[in-house]
């Protein structure tokens, strides 16, 4: 299958390196030089492309999605920081009849971690003495804080029934690939759940897994549906 990479930074280069393991040939790479004002998103460039991976910047993501969807090309979107326009993107997907998988984090481990966090939140929802916090650290070049992953973890807690405030904090320093921590604290004890990424490889492999899965499908999906067979 043919793959387009939209946003050819560190993640894009790693995806390109790993793509053959997942049955993909990288047919197109777009970056800030050859996609100025979205000039690279043309029917000619995307001819024969089965799936596009979008790892650009938040300010360009929705426009990238709309233009690629108009060409009938399925998408995997890993950029964060644009969630205020999620409903618009869902409408684009439905209108264009494509398939799209979105996640703030394509790590398999993080998606399992989010299930554990949600279950802990559900079990402690009625235990009023337990307060909660959410914390993360990422490399200094990460553009959004708090990250989309941390925001989704807190949202998962709320959806699981935890209605009390969750104090959230973020740090940015060095080259840290990402740690997320959720904690519950009472006078009696503390429960801490933590996920630490060692490198970007887990994110790239998850995105390629999602790309292989969404090829030929229609609809808006989250990566958890891919992993846990919930479609």
C-alpha positions in Angstrom: 0.0 0.0 0.0 1.1 3.6 -0.6 1.5 6.0 2.3 1.7 9.8 2.4 3.4 11.5 5.4 2.1 15.0 6.0 4.4 16.6 8.5 7.9 15.2 7.9 9.6 15.9 11.2 11.1 13.5 13.7 7.9 11.3 13.8 7.5 11.4 10.0 11.1 10.2 9.5 10.6 7.4 12.0 7.4 6.4 10.3 9.2 6.3 7.0 11.9 4.0 8.4 9.4 1.5 9.9 6.7 1.7 7.1 8.0 -1.4 5.1 7.5 -3.6 8.1 3.8 -2.8 7.9 3.5 -3.3 4.2 3.7 0.4 3.2 5.7 2.2 0.6 6.1 6.0 1.3 4.9 7.6 -1.9 4.7 11.2 -0.7 6.3 13.4 2.0 5.0 16.8 2.7 6.6 19.4 5.0 6.8 23.1 5.6 8.8 23.6 2.4 6.7 21.7 -0.2 3.3 22.2 1.5 3.3 26.0 1.9 -0.3 27.2 2.0 -1.3 23.5 1.5 0.1 23.6 -2.1 1.3 20.0 -1.8 -2.2 18.6 -1.3 -3.2 18.0 -4.9 -5.0 15.2 -6.7 -1.9 14.5 -8.7 0.3 14.2 -5.6 -2.1 11.9 -3.8 -2.9 9.7 -6.8 -2.6 6.1 -5.7 -2.1 7.0 -2.0 -4.1 4.6 0.3 -3.6 6.3 3.6 -2.1 9.7 4.8 -0.5 10.1 8.2 -0.9 13.6 9.5 1.8 14.7 12.0 2.0 18.4 11.3 1.2 21.3 13.6 -2.1 22.1 15.3 -2.8 25.3 13.2 -2.6 23.3 10.0 -4.2 20.0 11.0 -7.9 20.6 10.3 -7.2 22.2 6.9 -4.9 19.3 6.0 -7.7 16.9 7.0 -10.3 18.8 4.9 -8.2 19.0 1.8 -7.0 15.3 2.0 -10.5 14.1 2.7 -11.8 15.9 -0.4 -9.4 13.7 -2.4 -11.0 10.6 -0.9 -7.9 9.5 0.9 -8.1 7.9 4.4 -6.2 9.4 7.3 -4.5 8.7 10.5 -4.1 11.9 12.6 -1.6 12.1 15.5 -1.3 15.9 15.8 -2.7 17.3 19.1 -3.9 20.8 20.1 -6.9 21.1 17.7 -9.6 19.3 19.7 -11.8 22.4 19.8 -12.6 21.5 16.2 -13.3 17.8 16.7 -17.0 18.1 15.7 -16.0 19.9 12.5 -13.5 17.0 11.6 -16.2 14.4 12.3 -18.5 16.2 9.9 -15.7 16.3 7.2 -15.2 12.6 7.6 -18.9 11.8 7.2 -19.4 14.2 4.3 -16.4 12.9 2.3 -17.0 9.2 3.0 -13.4 8.5 4.1 -12.0 6.6 7.1 -10.0 8.4 9.8 -8.3 7.2 13.0 -7.4 9.8 15.5 -5.5 9.6 18.8 -3.5 12.1 20.9 -1.1 9.2 21.5 -0.6 6.1 19.3 1.4 4.2 21.9 -0.2 0.8 22.6 1.0 1.1 26.2 -0.6 4.5 26.7 -3.9 3.2 25.4 -3.8 0.3 27.8 -2.8 2.8 30.6 -5.9 4.9 29.8 -8.1 1.9 30.4 -6.5 1.3 33.8 -6.9 5.0 34.7 -10.6 4.9 33.7 -11.2 1.8 35.8 -9.4 3.3 38.8 -11.5 6.5 38.5 -14.7 4.4 38.2 -13.8 2.4 41.4 -13.0 5.6 43.4 -15.8 7.8 42.0 -18.0 7.3 45.1 -15.0 7.5 47.6 -15.3 11.1 48.5 -12.0 11.2 50.5 -9.9 10.5 47.4 -8.7 13.5 45.5 -6.9 13.2 42.1 -4.1 14.7 40.1 -2.8 14.4 36.6 0.8 15.3 35.7 3.1 14.9 32.6 6.5 15.8 31.3 7.6 16.0 27.7 10.6 17.3 25.7 11.1 21.1 25.5 10.0 21.3 21.8 6.5 19.9 22.3 4.1 22.6 21.3 1.0 22.0 23.5 0.8 21.9 27.2 -1.0 20.1 28.7 -0.7 17.5 26.1 -3.6 16.0 24.3 -2.8 12.7 26.0 -3.1 14.2 29.5 -6.4 16.0 28.6 -7.8 12.7 27.3 -6.8 10.9 30.4 -8.6 13.4 32.6 -11.6 13.2 30.2 -11.6 9.4 30.5 -11.7 9.8 34.3 -14.7 12.1 34.1 -16.5 9.8 31.7 -15.9 6.9 34.1 -17.8 8.8 36.8 -15.1 10.7 38.7 -16.8 14.0 39.3 -14.4 15.8 41.6 -11.7 18.2 40.4 -8.6 16.8 38.9 -5.6 19.0 39.4 -3.4 18.9 36.2 0.1 20.1 35.7 2.7 19.9 32.8 6.5 20.3 32.5 8.6 20.7 29.4 12.3 20.0 29.6 15.2 18.5 27.6 14.4 15.5 25.3 12.0 13.5 27.5 9.8 11.4 25.2 6.9 11.5 27.6 5.7 10.5 31.1 2.1 10.6 32.2 1.0 10.1 35.8 -2.4 9.9 37.4 -2.7 9.8 41.2 -5.5 9.4 43.8 -4.8 10.5 47.4 -6.6 10.2 50.7 -5.6 10.5 54.4 -5.1 6.8 54.4 -3.1 6.1 51.3 -2.0 7.1 47.8 -2.5 5.3 44.5 -0.2 6.3 41.6 -0.5 5.1 38.0 2.4 6.0 35.6 3.3 5.4 32.0 6.8 6.3 30.7 7.7 6.2 27.0 11.3 5.3 26.2 11.3 6.6 22.6 9.0 7.7 19.8 9.1 4.3 18.3 6.0 3.1 20.1 4.0 6.1 18.7 5.2 5.5 15.1 4.4 1.7 15.3 0.9 2.4 16.6 0.3 5.0 13.9 1.3 2.5 11.2 -0.8 -0.2 12.8 -3.8 2.2 12.6 -2.9 3.1 9.0 -3.0 -0.6 8.0 -6.3 -1.1 9.8 -8.1 2.0 8.4 -7.2 1.3 4.8 -10.5 0.7 2.9 -12.7 1.6 5.9 -15.2 4.5 6.4 -16.0 6.4 9.5 -14.3 8.3 12.4 -12.4 6.1 14.8 -10.2 6.4 17.9 -7.1 4.2 18.3 -8.6 2.4 21.2 -11.2 1.0 18.8 -8.4 -0.4 16.6 -6.6 -2.0 19.5 -9.5 -3.4 21.5 -11.7 -4.5 18.5 -14.6 -2.3 19.5 -15.9 -1.4 16.0 
